[in-house]
Amino acid sequence: MLLALTLGACSLTPEFSRPAAPVAAAYPAPSGLESGRAASEIGWRQFFPDARLQALIAASLEHNRDLRTAALRVEEARALYNVQSADLLPTINAVGSAGRSRTPPGASPLGRPVVTANYQIGLSLAAFELDFFGRVRSLSDAALSQFLATEEAQRSAHISLVAAVARAYLAERAYAEQLTLAQDTKRARDAAMKLARQRFDVGASSGLDLRQAESLYQSAQVAELALARLYAQSINALTLLVGQPLENLPPARKLEEQGVVADIPAGLPSDLLARRPDIRAAEQRLRATNANIGAARAAFFPRISLTSGIGLGSNDLSTLFEGASRSWSFVPQLTLPLFDAGRNSSNLSLAQARNNLAVVDYERTIQTAFREVADALVARELIDQQIQAQGLAVQAQADRARLSELRYRNGIASSLEVLDAQRELFATQQLLIQSWQLRFTNAVDLYRSLGGGLLESGQQAAASPLAPPPVR
C-alpha cells in the first residue's frame, strides 16, 4: 500500500497551461472611466433601482425553468464527480453466504448420496486498483473539472437571466409608452378629423384636406394596433422569463426614470478571465480534457488490482465462529495490454482531439466576451449624444407643429403642412422613447458582459469556483 501511494503521486497528465487570450490588450473604444466598482461587485438590486424590476428579477430567479434546469445540472455533475472520485478509495463489503448441496450416489466417491453445507461470513475488498500511473486520479480530476464547469455554467445562466429579464422589462416599458403616445396622438387626430369634416361640410375646406386628416387618423390607429400587439407580446415574453403570472407588483417607473447605473469601469480584457463565468467554465472544460489525456496515456501501462477477503467459514453453522474457522484470501492481479487492435491509441488520439477542440472553444469564448464588451462601450459613448440630439429634434418638431397649426388657422399654410408636421412629430417622439430604451439596454448589456448580475446586494463576495465538492 505504501508503494501504491508513492507511485500514485506519478501522473501522465500533461501540465496544464492556460492559453494566451487571443484579444487585444485594450478595448478599441475608451471606457471613459478608469476607476470605480467593477460590475461583478455591484449587486443587481443596486444596479436596477426600479422596485418593479427588482420584484420581477427576484421572481425569475426562483421560478424560471431554465435556471432550475441549470441548478439540477450542477447536482448531476456533483453526483458524477462523487461516483468517479470514489474509485480512489477501496470498496470494502460485508459478505455472508449459506449453501447446501446434495451429491447423488453415482457422483459420490462414497457410493451413497451426500449432503454438504457451507457457511461463510467476513469482509471483502473488491478489485481495488493500485493507481500507479494516475489513471484513476486523472479520471477523478476530469470529473471535478466537469463539475466546476457546470457550476460556472449555472452562474452564467443566472447572469444571463437577470439581463434577459431587464431587457424584456425595458422593452415592455418602451412599448407601453409608445402605445400611450399612439393613443394620445389618435385622440388628437380624431378631433382634427372631426374639425376637418365640419369645415368640409360648410364649404370652408376642400375634400383633399378631409382625406388627409382621415389618412393621418388611420395611420395613428394602425400604429396603435401594432403597438398594442407588441406590448401584449412583450408581456408574454416577460411572463415566460419570470416563470409565473405578473401579479402583485410595485408600480412601474417611466422609461427615462429607470436610473440604471451607467458609470461602470470596463477595466482590461484580461479581467474578463476572472469575472466571466462562461470563460471560467470553458477553462474548466479545457482542464477536464487535459486530465482525460493523462487517463488515456495511463491505459498503455500495466494495471494492478487487489481482491482480498477475511472472515470465517465452516461446513457446520454451529462451528462457524470457532477459531479454526478463520479464512482469508489475497488475489493480486496484473493486467498488461498486449494487443487491443489500436483501441488505446485511438482513445489517446480522441482525448487529444477533444483537448484541441476545448482550446478553440476557450479562445472563442474569450473573443466573444471581448466583442460584447467592446460593442457595449462603443454604444455607451454615442447613445447619450443620440438621446440629446433626438430630444432636440422632438422640441424642434413640436415647435414646427405648433407654428404650422397657427399658420393654418390664419390661412397662411395649407393643411398638408400641418399634417406633415404632426406626422414628423409623432415619429420623432417614438424614436426618443426607443433611444431611451436603447440607452438602458446598452447599460444592461455592459453590466452582463462584464460579469455583473450574479450578486443580489453586492456586499457579499462570490464563492470561490475552485473549491471541490465533498466526496460522499
Disulfide bonds with the S-S distance in Angstrom:
none
